[in-house]
Amino acid sequence: MKTSKIPISIIIFGRAGSGKGTQAELLAKKFRLEHFSSGEALRQRQKVGDFTAKKLKEVMNKGKFVPESTVCKIWMDKLEEFKKKRNFEGWIYDGGPRFMLEAKLLDIALRWYEWHKNKKFILIHISKKVALDRLTKRRQCKKCKKLIPWIGKFKNLKKCDKCGGELMYRLDDKPSAIRKRLEEFEDHIIPVINYYKNQGRVIKINGEQSIENVFKDILKALK
């Protein structure tokens, strides 16, 4: 990936279970970028204990999408934090934008923070069948909260490979909630992807490969 004086913004799309978070972490480490996951940020927001926290838990456990206003507030606060950092190289956003309004607000926000001239949009594509299979079987570490994908060598793990913690199934990975999230992807996120495609800005990657090969393909595309 070519270096630039303007911090880079990499937005990663994909069905739930496509490995967006894993690839975002790999990219963040390689290029020294900040990683923002809307899903993780929303789960952390549930811990505050106020009305919004309780509402988030209720909505997310049913597999429904959180309103644009709540999500945008969270990532706008995060962008302001990034703007204050010294030697800021850029950031990766996985898990959004999920609605047309969010996509347009993100465009406005990136222009506001003067990062709009260096953007990359990546779609990690997997089928609905693969997504359902991965999501119903993936696990999460109780201790460090690392998400363990149901792919390759990770299928054989008995304990967390990061901290040795006990593995569990996530509450919002119930079959009913998963199906709802996949339906929401078709109804709302695909139009957002098409919005960026029409601008010629989406890089499509085959997500049904190994984690290593998906990462290699992303690196090739970014070059």
Secondary structure, 3 states (H helix, E strand, C coil): CCCCCCCEEEEEECCCCCCHHHHHHHHHHHHCCEEEEHHHHHHHHHHHCCHHHHHHHHHHHCCCCCCHHHHHHHHHHHHHHHHHCCCCCEEEEECCCCCHHHHHHHHHHHHHCCCCCCEEEEEEECCHHHHHHHHHHCEEECCCCCEECCCHHHHHCCECCCCCCEEECCHHHCHHHHHHHHHHHHHHHHHHHHHHHCCCCEEEEECCCCHHHHHHHHHHHHC
